[in-house]
Amino acid sequence: MKIYNKIMSYFWLFSAITIFLIVTYMSFTEGFNKWAYYYVFVLTSLGVYFLKTWMMKRMDRHNEFLKEKNTIK
């Protein structure tokens, strides 16, 4: 599961960068007013990336806590 989480984390980062580059290019070629709304997808992808990273760290800390709790007993 850890490998899957790492892959999906990089997927969201890659998609955010790709969408940003495409939307920026299209904004310069066709006009910013037409493509400005698509930056919401960049923010959404970045949000999912940071949420996934935070949750992975949180889960690691929780697993360490459970390990420590089991060794005390």
N, C-alpha and C positions, 0 to 999 in steps of 0.2 A: 504494500500500500504506500510505502514511503517513496518508492520510485514513481508510482503513478502521480502522487501529489507533486513531486518535483517537476515531472514532465508537464503537468497541467499548469503549474505556476509559470514555467517558462513559456508555455503556449499563450497565456494571457498577456505576458509582457511582450512577446513577439507580435501578437495581434494588435496591441496598443500602438507599438512603434509603426507597424505596417499601415494601420488605418490613419495614423497621424501623417505619415509621408504621402499617402494617396490623397487624403483630403486637402492637405496643404498644396500639393501639386495642382489638383483640380481647382482649388480656390484661385490660384494664380492664373490658370489658363481660362477658366470660364466665369470667374467673378466670385468674390468673397461672399457676397450676399446670398448667393445660391447654395454655397457649400458650408457655410458657417455652422449650421445646425448639426452637421455630422460630427463635429467635435465632441458631442455628447457621447458618442460611441467610444471615443478615445478615453474620455473620463471614466466611463463605465468599465472598460477593460482594465484601466489602471486601478480602479477601485477594487475589482475582483482580484487582481494580482496582489495588492497590499492586504486585502482581507485574507486571502489564502495563505500568504506568508505569515501573517499574525496568528492565524489559527494553527498552522503547523508548529510554530514556536510554542504556542500555548499547549498543544497536545504533547509535545516533547516534555515540557515542564510537568505536565500532569502524569505522564508515564514515569518520570523520575520520582515523583512524589509517591506513586503507588508502589514502585519498587522499594523505596525507602521504608514505606509503611509495612510492607511484607517482611522485610529483613528485621525489623524491630521485634515483631511478634515471635 
